[in-house]
Amino acid sequence: MKEFFTANRKKIYDLLNSGEMAVFFSGRPPKKIGDENYPFTPNRNFYYLTGLSEPGIALVIYKGSTKDGEVLFLNMPDEEEEKWTGEVLKNTEAREKSGINDFAFMNAFRDITGDIIFRNRITKVYADMEKRSFYETTDALDFAAELKRSYPYIRIADIYNYLADIRSVKTESEIQNIRKAIEITQKGIYAMMKNCHEGMYEYEVEAYFDYELKRAGVFDKAFASIVASGINGCVLHYSDNNTKIGPDSLILCDVGATHNFYSADITRTFPAGGRFTPYQRDIYNIVLEGNLITQENIRAGIPFRSLNENLKKYYAKELKAIKLIKLDEEVANYYWHGVSHLLGLETHDVGRHNEGLLKEGMVLTVEPGLYIAEKAVGIRIEDDVVVKKNGCINLSSDIIKTADEIEGFMK
């Protein structure tokens, strides 16, 4: 994939004018307790440009009056530290993965960056300044503040939205990574279906999913697995997974593996005892039809918001027919989330899709659900699809989802 990352960096060069520079950081693991950190995962924009997942490193891309360039800053090797934590990324491996040829060490980051600014007459610097809360800070935000103090004449701009837009349309190699993540997820879902029974705890069912991921070499799930039985299935992001599974309970499993940091996001709902009750089957088939209708509506050029609007109209008709509601607006009592989001290097991937039209090459989830708490019935059926000019391709079509298929598999 070296060519992929090189092509992505070219998009940054194309954005820059002479006298401009862009700086990216891989990030650092947050502290957990004492001398222990949480597991590290790289900043996805940094990974998109380099293919590297080392903590504490940085990339500088610049256009000067006479020269363009890029420098990757790596961690300085420390023999004593490496006895405890292993070797740091070396330039030979970094070159092979990223296609970058110029290297320096992070302990010289400020000196070399300052030299680049001076020699290339840099007057504008881009940084990835994603910020989702007032108190949040990152290496990029800290660098921007420090740069402004040291170089008051330099204009600082946020490159996050530009990267979000170009990341929203996937290349074929990205789609293949998502396909692979879905294949691994399918194995985990089938393991849960095959081994689930009433009287287990939700975390015991989840363990079968985790085992299949580890067998496939996946150590970083797309998100915390949701394995929700009974009324827990009515809590959208339930992840405690610690309830004993009761008689006639449905199990809503919203799970995803990753492959090369690309996410799968699949939900299947199945009966713990192997057979749906008549009521569960009726509600299940309404949700399943909503899944199919939504996929039929997807194509490039339509408003993203129309997918959810059309689903709610369908739900209003069906829920009136079974006398669950009387008024259209009562759909919100049983369905209150969106039917789709972008998928890629992040499970809820970047891109302003909800503000405009679908584009060919976007990868979307399709995840209608119904949540009837008074009956302890929570059902969601989620697939991952690629938007095409005249429709969509369901990347998860091989994962069974009709009630008959599920009952036959679990028999």
N, C-alpha and C positions, 0 to 999 in steps of 0.2 A: 504493500500500500504506500510505499515511499512516494510514488508519482502522485498519488491522491493528495498527500500532505503538501508536496511541492506546489501542486496546482492551487491549493487553498491559500498558500502564502502569496502566490501571484495575484490573487484577488485583493490582497492588502496592498501590494505594490501598485495595482491599478487604481486604488483609492487615493494613494498619497500623491501629493504634488512635490515639486522640488522644495527642499527646506522643511520637510515634514517627517515625522518619526512615529512609530507605533511600538508600544511596550506591552508585553503579556507575561503573566506569572502563572506557574503551575499550581500554586497554593500550598497550604500546609495542613497537616492533620490537626484537628482541634484536640486540646488537652482533655483527658478523661479524668484522671486522678493521679496524684503523686507524680511518678515519672512515666506514667502510661498514657499513650495517646489513643484516640479512636482510630479505627482503620482509615487509611488515606485513600482518597479518590481524587483524580486530577480535575482541575478546572476544565470544563469541556471545551471552551473556546481555545484554550492552550493546546489541548489534545488534538482538536480539529486542525490546528496549524502545524503540529509537530509529530504527532503519533507517540508522544512520550508521556509517561505517567510517573516520573520522579518528583518527589516533593521538593519544594524550595528552590526551583530553578526558574530561569526567565529567558525571554526571547525579545530581541530588539530588531526591528526592521526599519530602514531609513532610506530616504531619497535625498541626496545632497546636490549641490550645484554642479559637481563634476562626477559624482560616484553614487551608486546605489549599493546597499549591502544589508546583511543580516548577521547577527551574532547570537549564538546560543550560550548562555551562562550556566555552567554546571557547578555542582558542589565539589569543593576541594577534597580529594581523598585524604583520609586520616587513618593511618594504620591501627592506632589504638581503638578508635571509634568503630572501625570495621570489624574488629574482633567481637564486638557486641551486637552490631546491627547489620552486618554484611556490607558488601562492597557497594559504593555509589556508582551511578551511571558513568561510564567512560565515553570519551569522544568517539571512539571507533564504533561502539554500539549505537550511540546517538546519531552518528552520520548515516549508518546503515538504515535506521528506522525512519529518519526525518528527511534525509537528503541535504541537510545543512552541513557546510564545510568549515565555517569559522566559529571558533570556540574561545571562551574565556572562563574564568572562575568567578563565582558569586562574590568572593571577597574583594574583587576588583570592579564590581558592577558600577558603582558610582563614578569611579575614576574614568572608566572606559566610556560610560554613557556621557559624562561631561565632555570628554574629548570628541565624541561623535557630534554632540551639539555644537561645539565650537568650530570644528573643522568643516562641518557641512552646513553651517549657518541655519541651524534648525530654529524655526520660529513657531512651530505648532507640533504638539505631541498628542497622539491618541492613546487612550488606555481603556481597558475593559472595566468600566466602572459600574457594573451591575450592583444594585443596592436595593434590597427588598424590605428593609426596615430602617428606621431613623438611626438606631444605635449600631447597626452593623458596620463592620470595617473589614477591609481586605488588603492584601499587599498592594493591589493596584490603587486603591483609594489613598492608602498611606503614601505611596510613591507620588501620586498627583499632588497631594498637599505639600510634600517636601519639595517637589520640583517647583511649585509656585512660589515657595519661599526663596529658593535659590536662584530662580530665573523669572523675575516678575514680568518680563516682557514676553514670555512664552505663552501662547494660547493653548489651553488644554481642552480636549474634546473627548467625548465618550464614543467608543467604537462598538459598544455592546449591541445596539439596535441594528447596525449594519451587519454584524456577524449573525444575529438572530434571523435576519431576512435571508441571507444566503444559505444558512443552514437549514432553512425550512423546506427547501427543495432538495431531494436526495439523489445522489448518483446511484448507478447500478451496483457499485461495490458496497455502498451503504445499505442498500436494500438487501443484498445478500447477507450482510452481517445480521440484519434484523430477522431474516428468514432462519438463519442458524440459531439465533436466540429463541425463536418460536419453536423450532424442532426440539430443542432441549426442554423448553417449557412443556411441550406436549407430553414428553416422557414422564415428567414430574406429575402432571395432572392425571395421567393414566395410572400412575403408581398410587396416587391418593384414592382414585375411584376403586381400584382393584382391592385395596386393603382396608377401606373404610367400613366401619359397622357401628351400629348404635351401641352406646355404652363406652366408647373410646372418648378420650379428651381431644379437643381440637388440635393441640400441639402434637399429639401422636400422629394425627393425619398429616400435619405439616411436615413431620420428620421424614415421611416418605418422599415428599417433594424435594426437601433439602438433600436427601441421599442421592437422588438422581442427578441433581445439579453438581454435587461433588464428584460423582462418577464421570461427569462430562468435563470436569476441570473448571467449573464455574464457582468462584469464591466471592463474587460481588453481585448479589441479586439486584434486580432493577429497583426494587422497593421492598419495604417490609411486607411479608406475605399476609394476606387476609384469608383466614380459614374460619369462617363464621357459620355457626350452626343456629338453627331456629331464629329467634328474635334478633340475635346478634347480626344476622344478615341484613337487618334494616338499618344498621349503622355503617355509613359508607366507608369509612376508613378504620373500621374495627381491626385491631391487630394484636389484642391481648392473647387470643387463641388459647384460652385456659379454661373453657367451659366443657363440662361433660355433655356428650351428644345424647339427646333424649330420643324417645320413640317417635317415629314418623317425622323426624327432623330433616329439613333440607340443609345441605352444606354449600355455602357460597364461597368459592375459592377464587380470589383475585390475585394472580401471581405472575411473576416474570423472571426469566433468566436474562443474562447479558452475554454478548459475544463481542469481543474487542470494544467493550464499553457501550455497545448499542443494545437497546432495551427491547424486550418483548413485554406486552401488557395484555394478558388474556384472563377472562373470567368464564368459568363454567359453574353451573349450579346443578347439584345432583342429590338424590335422596339417600340418606345414610343407610337405610334399610334395603336399598336396591330397587324400590318401586315408588313412584309418585302416588300420592292420594289423588282421587278425582279432582278435588279443588286445586291442589298444587299443579296438576297437569294442565288444568284450564288456564291458570295464571301464567304458567310457564309458556304455553303456546301463544299467548298474547304477546309476551316479551319476545319470543323467538320471531314472530311475524314482524314485530317492530325492528328487530335486528336486520331482517331481510329487506324490509321496505327502505330502511335508511341506506343500506348498501346500494339498492337500486337507484336511489336518488343522487348518489355521489358521482360527480364528474367535474372536470376543470371548468371554471368560469361561473359556478353558482355561488351565491352567498353562503358562507359557512353557517351563519345563524339559521338559515332555512332548514337545515337538517333537524335541528331540535324543534323548530316550530312545527314542521310536518309531523314529527313523532308525537308531539303533544296533541295535535288534531286527531291523529289515529287513536291515541290512548283515550281521548274524550269519548269517541264513538264506541270503543270496545268496553270501557268501564261503565258506560251508561247501559249497554246491552246486558251486562251481568248485574246491573242494579247496585254497583258499588258507589257510583256518584250520580248526581242529578244535573249538576251544572259543569260546564267546561272547566271553569277555574278550579274546581275541586280536584283536578288531576294533580295539582301541586301537593295535595295531601299524601300522595302515593308515589310521586316521582318529582324530584326537586334538584336534579343535577343536569349537566349538559350531556348530550349523547356522544360527544367526541372531543378529542384533543390531539395535538400533534405528538408524534412519537419519533424518537431517534436516539441521540447521545444522552438525552434525558427522558425520563418516562413522560413527564409533562414537558414536552420539548419546546424550545424557544421559537418565536415567530408570532407575528401579529395576525394570525389566521382569522381570529374572531372579529377582526375589524374590517375584513374584506372578502375577497373571492378565493375559492380554492384554486390551487395551481397544480398542473400536472407534475408528478414527482413527489408531492407531499405524501407523507405516511400518516394515516389517521387511525385512531381507535374508533370502533363503533360499539357502544356499550349502553344500550337501553336497559332499564331496570324497573321493577315495581316492588314496593316495600309496604307490606300490609301488616303493620305491627300487631293489630288486634287478632290476627290469625297466626302470628309468628312466622310469616312467610316473607322472605327476602330473596328476590331472584334478579340476577343480572347475567347477561350473556354478551361477552365482549370478544370481538375479533379485531385484527390489525390489517388495514388495507392500504394499497397504493392508489392514489388518484391518477386516473388516466384521462385522455382527452374526452372520451365518450363513455366513461364509466369508472370502474375501479377493479382492482385485482385483490381478492381476499388472500392474504399471505398465510392465514391460519385455517384455511378451508379443510385441511386434513384432520382437524381436531373435532371429533364427533360432538353434536350439540342437539339433535332432536331427542325428544323424550324416549322414543322407541330405541334409538341407538344407545342411549345411556343405560336404559334398563337392560338391553341385551348384553351390553358390555359388562354390567355389574352382576348379571345373573350367577 
